[in-house]
Amino acid sequence: VQLQASGGGLVQPGASLRLSCAGSGRTLRSDTMGWFRQAPGKEREFVAGIRWSDNHKYYADSVKGRFTISRDNAKNTVYLQMNSLKPEDTAVYYCAALRGSTLNARAPSEYDYWGQGTLVTVSS
């Protein structure tokens, strides 16, 4: 499967952005999808995940209540709605797919396919 992430940009603190991750090559309906981010000089960290089969969602504590992950069956796409953005949310955001229905997958090593990343900059 190929994953194409988009939707990043430069926004002010408190603003919102929606990232998209479109899958091609096969359906994502049997997968678990994740969003990760990597800030300069830091390791890649888990942000949010969704198990496609039952729409089970889970989040990192740092984004809980501000970010929402969702999926669109018809478009084979996963979204990350980011509200109340903070400067510390600045990073390159990556989407990833894990083959199979896995509960609470948070480690990058668990994921099989990765998109190319989209830059989110939160600054005044």
Disulfide bonds with the S-S distance in Angstrom:
Cys21-Cys95 2.13
